[in-house]
Every structure is written in C-alpha cells, then in structure tokens.
Amino acid sequence: MSKTWNRSKINIPKTKSEWVWDIIGVTIFVVTTFFLFYVWNLLPDKVPAHYNAVGEVDRWGSKAELLILPGIGLFMLLFMGVLEKFPEIHNYPKRINESNAEQFYLHSRKLLNQLKNICLIIFSIILFESVSIALGWSGFGIWLMPIILGGTFIPIIIGLVKQRKIK
C-alpha cells in the first residue's frame, strides 16, 4: 500500500519569467482595450464577430460584441490569477511527493501563468483584428488561426514535456 502525500501549501516566490509574462500579457491587453475605447466612435455598427479556420469573417455583429473579449479577458485574468496562488490544488501525476512537490508546484504555476497571459494576448489579437477589419485596415488574415493555435498548444506541449522530466 502506497503512502498518500498530503499536498500542503509551499511558499514559492514569483519568478522573473512569471513577472515578465504578466507585464507583457497585461500590458498588451490593457493597451488593446484602451485602443478599442479610443476608436469606438469610428467603428461602424457592424463589425467582425466570428472567423472561420482561414481567418475570414463568417459572421458580423454589433460593435457592442467587441466588449465581450475584454470582459472574458478580465475574468480570466482574475480567475487564473487566483489559481496561480494555489498550486497545491492543481492536478498532478501520482508520482508527486514531498521531495518533488516544490518543482511540480512551480512548474504548474508557471504554465498557468503563461497560458493566462497568452490568452490575454490572443484575445487582444482577435480584438485588434476585428477593429482593423471594421475600420478597413488589413488584418492577420490566414495567419490568425495558426497564431491562436500555436499560442495555445505550444506552451501546453512544452509544459507537459518539462513535467515528465521532474523526478
């Protein structure tokens, strides 16, 4: 019978990379949100509301729908920020124990931090894309979907590989 380890709280200071990700993600998100409010009166009544797999607009909606992205982004920032503070509640493999818990906690927290900030950046890109198209500027086009998918899945894959290396 294996001994079950009780996951306790371990105080691990925020790393430099976590601070850098937070500064980059939040700055881009805030700047893009302010940009939306700056150009709000220039926007037409109908703006891009959804894109297909090749980055083409396949649904137009009210410009008020553009407020959904900053709203969800703010919710994610707060919710994932809280989850970052409690790495002991994250999901871990059975091999977590007292000797490797700090490595697992730090790794999980850093991955969550990256994903939180990447989501903020992706929401900012989509928001900027929609505003750009609505104003007649060129956008990312066919590159929109690879940017979104790469930005989401590459950190997860790298994170899983790094986690497997924890002894």
C-alpha positions as CSV (number, residue, x, y, z in Angstrom):
1,M,0.0,0.0,0.0
2,S,1.5,3.4,-1.0
3,K,1.6,6.3,1.3
4,T,-0.6,9.2,0.2
5,W,1.2,12.6,0.4
6,N,-0.9,15.4,1.8
7,R,-0.4,18.4,-0.5
8,S,0.5,21.3,1.7
9,K,1.0,24.9,0.8
10,I,4.6,25.8,-0.1
11,N,5.5,29.5,-0.4
12,I,7.4,29.8,-3.7
13,P,8.2,33.4,-4.7
14,K,7.1,34.5,-8.2
15,T,9.9,34.0,-10.7
16,K,11.3,36.6,-13.0
17,S,9.7,34.8,-16.0
18,E,6.3,35.0,-14.4
19,W,6.7,38.7,-13.8
20,V,7.8,39.2,-17.4
21,W,4.8,37.2,-18.7
22,D,2.5,39.2,-16.5
23,I,3.9,42.6,-17.7
24,I,3.7,41.6,-21.3
25,G,0.3,40.0,-21.2
26,V,-1.4,42.6,-19.1
27,T,0.2,45.5,-21.0
28,I,-0.9,44.2,-24.4
29,F,-4.4,43.5,-23.0
30,V,-4.8,46.9,-21.4
31,V,-3.4,48.8,-24.4
32,T,-5.7,46.9,-26.8
33,T,-8.7,47.6,-24.6
34,F,-7.9,51.3,-24.4
35,F,-7.4,51.2,-28.2
36,L,-10.9,49.8,-28.5
37,F,-12.4,52.7,-26.5
38,Y,-10.3,55.2,-28.4
39,V,-11.6,54.1,-31.8
40,W,-15.1,53.2,-30.5
41,N,-16.8,56.2,-32.2
42,L,-15.0,55.5,-35.5
43,L,-16.3,51.9,-35.7
44,P,-19.3,51.0,-37.9
45,D,-22.4,49.5,-36.4
46,K,-21.5,46.1,-37.8
47,V,-18.1,44.6,-37.0
48,P,-16.5,41.1,-37.5
49,A,-17.9,38.8,-34.8
50,H,-16.5,35.4,-35.8
51,Y,-13.8,34.0,-38.1
52,N,-13.6,30.7,-40.0
53,A,-10.5,28.4,-40.0
54,V,-8.7,30.5,-42.7
55,G,-9.2,33.8,-40.8
56,E,-12.1,35.1,-42.9
57,V,-15.1,36.8,-41.3
58,D,-18.1,34.5,-41.3
59,R,-20.3,36.5,-39.0
60,W,-20.8,40.2,-38.4
61,G,-22.3,41.6,-35.3
62,S,-22.9,44.7,-33.2
63,K,-19.8,46.6,-32.2
64,A,-21.0,46.1,-28.6
65,E,-20.0,42.4,-29.1
66,L,-16.4,43.6,-29.1
67,L,-16.7,44.3,-25.4
68,I,-17.1,40.5,-24.8
69,L,-13.3,39.9,-25.4
70,P,-12.1,42.4,-22.8
71,G,-14.8,41.1,-20.4
72,I,-13.7,37.5,-20.7
73,G,-10.1,38.5,-20.6
74,L,-10.6,40.4,-17.3
75,F,-12.5,37.4,-15.8
76,M,-9.6,35.0,-16.9
77,L,-7.0,37.4,-15.6
78,L,-8.7,37.4,-12.2
79,F,-9.7,33.7,-12.1
80,M,-6.4,32.3,-13.4
81,G,-4.5,34.7,-11.1
82,V,-6.3,33.2,-8.1
83,L,-5.5,29.7,-9.3
84,E,-1.8,30.7,-9.6
85,K,-1.8,31.4,-5.9
86,F,-2.9,27.9,-5.0
87,P,-0.7,25.4,-7.0
88,E,-1.3,22.7,-4.4
89,I,-4.9,22.3,-5.8
90,H,-3.7,21.8,-9.4
91,N,-3.9,18.3,-10.9
92,Y,-0.6,16.3,-10.6
93,P,0.6,12.9,-11.6
94,K,0.6,10.2,-8.9
95,R,4.4,10.5,-8.6
96,I,4.2,13.8,-6.7
97,N,5.7,13.5,-3.2
98,E,7.3,15.7,-0.6
99,S,10.7,15.7,-2.3
100,N,9.4,16.9,-5.7
101,A,6.3,18.9,-4.7
102,E,8.1,22.3,-5.0
103,Q,9.2,21.5,-8.6
104,F,5.7,20.4,-9.6
105,Y,4.1,23.4,-7.9
106,L,6.4,25.9,-9.6
107,H,6.1,24.2,-13.0
108,S,2.3,24.1,-12.8
109,R,2.1,27.7,-11.6
110,K,4.5,28.9,-14.4
111,L,2.5,27.0,-17.1
112,L,-0.8,28.6,-15.8
113,N,0.9,32.0,-15.8
114,Q,2.0,31.6,-19.4
115,L,-1.4,30.3,-20.5
116,K,-3.2,33.2,-18.7
117,N,-1.0,35.8,-20.4
118,I,-1.1,34.0,-23.8
119,C,-5.0,34.1,-23.6
120,L,-4.8,37.8,-22.9
121,I,-2.6,38.3,-25.9
122,I,-4.8,36.1,-28.1
123,F,-7.9,38.0,-27.1
124,S,-6.0,41.2,-27.8
125,I,-5.0,40.0,-31.3
126,I,-8.6,38.9,-32.1
127,L,-9.9,42.3,-30.8
128,F,-7.3,44.2,-32.8
129,E,-8.2,42.0,-35.9
130,S,-11.9,42.8,-35.6
131,V,-11.3,46.5,-35.1
132,S,-8.8,46.6,-38.0
133,I,-11.2,44.9,-40.4
134,A,-14.1,47.1,-39.3
135,L,-12.0,50.2,-40.0
136,G,-10.9,48.9,-43.4
137,W,-7.3,48.2,-42.3
138,S,-5.6,44.9,-43.3
139,G,-5.5,42.2,-40.6
140,F,-3.7,38.9,-39.9
141,G,-5.9,37.0,-42.5
142,I,-4.9,33.4,-42.9
143,W,-2.3,33.8,-40.1
144,L,-4.9,34.4,-37.4
145,M,-5.7,30.7,-36.8
146,P,-2.1,29.5,-36.7
147,I,-1.2,32.3,-34.2
148,I,-4.1,31.3,-32.0
149,L,-3.5,27.6,-32.2
150,G,0.3,27.9,-31.8
151,G,0.0,30.3,-29.0
152,T,-2.3,27.9,-27.1
153,F,-0.9,24.5,-27.8
154,I,2.9,25.1,-28.0
155,P,3.2,26.1,-24.3
156,I,1.0,23.2,-23.2
157,I,3.1,20.7,-25.1
158,I,6.4,22.2,-23.8
159,G,4.9,22.2,-20.3
160,L,3.9,18.5,-20.5
161,V,7.4,17.6,-21.7
162,K,9.0,19.6,-18.9
163,Q,6.7,18.0,-16.3
164,R,7.7,14.5,-17.5
165,K,11.3,15.4,-16.7
166,I,10.5,16.1,-13.0
167,K,11.8,13.2,-10.9
